Amino acid sequence: MTQKNRSFDPSLSGWNIQALDLWKFARAGAQANGELSLTLLPRLLQAVLPLPENIPAFRWTAAGEMRTESAPAGDTVHAPYLKLTLSGALQLECQRCLAPYLHSLSIQMLYRIVETEQQADAAPLDNDQIEIIVGTRAFDLLDLMDQELYLALPSAPKHPVCPALPDALRISRLPHRSPFAMLAALKQHDR
């Protein structure tokens, strides 16, 4: 169920982020930024709890740029890139105590833009800092933001220390002993 929210004004910063000419955006070294409501992110909306009214929306920044790279033939080429930054908070359900808690997310991604799926498949996988995306003249940046935020969710969300757990479960009543001390005691017992 991934439907677009048509009440959103996609033309923030003069760029339509739901039909972005990614090539033009990168070549121009353009920037766009804004805030997103959780209601505009359908994947994320299905995976999280509703936010309280006083929690701000996600903040995002996108910047296009051209970088000089060496081509396989030894020439240099100007390659288009997209930088994407997302930050905000979500309300998740703790897997230990089942209570809601705010989880902060801050994502910075760098994408190398290529023309075809074949180029994307042929791109080297040795750089974990750069993702490869296929550029179009009607790229849905809002969908990419939704995807990246969804992928950044923890697989088992939980509080650092659950406030709703009884003290008996939070603090072990057994004295902590070093496993090496226990082994030494066993060794002395065998003598």
N, C-alpha and C positions, 0 to 999 in steps of 0.2 A: 504494500500500500504506500507507494511513494508518489504522492501527488503534489503539485506545486501550489503554493499559497499565492494566489493572484492579487491579494491585497497589498503585497509587498512592493515598494517602489524600487525596482532593480536598477535604476539609473543613478545611483549614488556616485558622487565624484565625476559625473559626466560619462560614466561607463556602465553599460548594462551588464551586470554580473551574472545574469541568467542566459545571456547570449553574447558573451564577450569575444571579440575578435582577438584571440590570444596572440596572433602574429603581430598585429598592429600595436597591441598593448606592450609587448616586449620591445619591439623596434623603437617605439616612442619613449621608452624608459619611464612609462607612466606609473602612477601610483593611485590607488583607491583605498578607502578605508571606511569603516562604519561600525554599526552595532547590529547584532542579529538577535531576534527573539527566538526562544526555543521552539516556538510554534512553526518557524520557517525551516526547521531541520527534522524532517520526518523520521529518518532512521534513529536519530538520537532521542526524539520524543517518545518513541516506543520503548526505549531501553532505560529511561530514567523516571524518577518521581517528579511530579509538578513542583516548580520552584515557588517559594514564598513571594509575595508581591514586591518586597523590598530588595530582591536580588537583581542586580543589573544584567543586561543582556551580554552576549559574547561580543567582545571587541575583535575586529579583524583588520588586517592590513595586507594588501597585495601590491607587489612592485614588479614591474617587468624590467628586464635588462638584457643587453647583448654582451657576451663575453667572447674574447678571442681564444680559439682552441686550435690545436694542431690536428690536421686531417691525416688519415692513414697514408696519403700520397706524399706527405711532407709539407703540404701547403698549410696556410692558416685560414681558418674560417671564422665568421662571426656567428655564434650560436645563441639562440634565444633562450632565456631563462625566466622563471617565475618564482618569486619569493612570497611565501604565505606565512603570516603570523596570526595565531588565534589565542585568545585568553579569556577566561571566565570561570564560572563555577556551576556545578550541577548538583542536584540533590539525588543521592543514591541511597540504597538500602544496605545497611551493614549486614554481611553474611553471618556474623557471629551473634549479634544481639537483635537483629532485625529492626533496629531503629534507623530513622533517616539521618543522614549527615551530609554536610556540604563538602564536595570534592573539587578542588581547584585543578584546572587544566591550563597548561601553557604549551603551545606547539609552535615550532618554527620549522618550516619545510622549504627545501629548494628543489625545484623541478627543472629538468632539461626538457625543452619542448622539441619534439621530432615530428616529421610529416606523416609517417605511416606506422601501422602496427608492426610491419616487418622491421623497420628501423628500431622500434622500441624493443622488439624481441632480440635483435642483434646487438643491442647496447651492452657494453660490459657491465657485469654485476659486481665489480670489485670496489665500487665506491658506495658506502652505506650512507653518505651524507647527501647524495643527489638521487632523486627519483626521476624516472622517465615518464612523460605523459605525451600523448598524441594531441597536437594542437589542432584546433579548428577555428573557423571564422564565427562560430556560434557556440563557444565553450561555456558550459554551465559551472561557473565558479562557486555558486551557492551549493550545488551538489557535491563538489569536491570538498568544500568546508564541512558539510554534513558527514561525508565519508571519513575524513581525517579525525574529526571529533569522535565519531563512533569507534574508530579503530584505537583511539587513545584511552578508551574506557578500561578500567582495571577488570581482569577476568573474575576476580573475587573481591569486590569492594568491601572494605572494613575500616572501622575507626582505628587509629593508632592504639588507643586504649578505650575499650567500650565502656561508656558511662552507665549503661543499663545492666551490666553483668553483676551478679552478687560478688561481694568481696571474696568469698571462698573460691570463686573461679578466677578472679583477677590476680590474687596473690597466693602463691603456693605455700601451704602450711608446713611442708617438709623442708628441713634444712638442706641447702644446696651443698653438695659435696663434689669435689673434683673426681672425675672418673679415674684419674691416675692415683689419687689417694685411696680410692676403693680397691684398685688393683694391688697397690702396695700392701694394704691391710690383708687381702687374700693371700698374697705371697708370704707374709709373715705368719699367717694362720697355718699354712701348710708345713711350716718348719717344725 
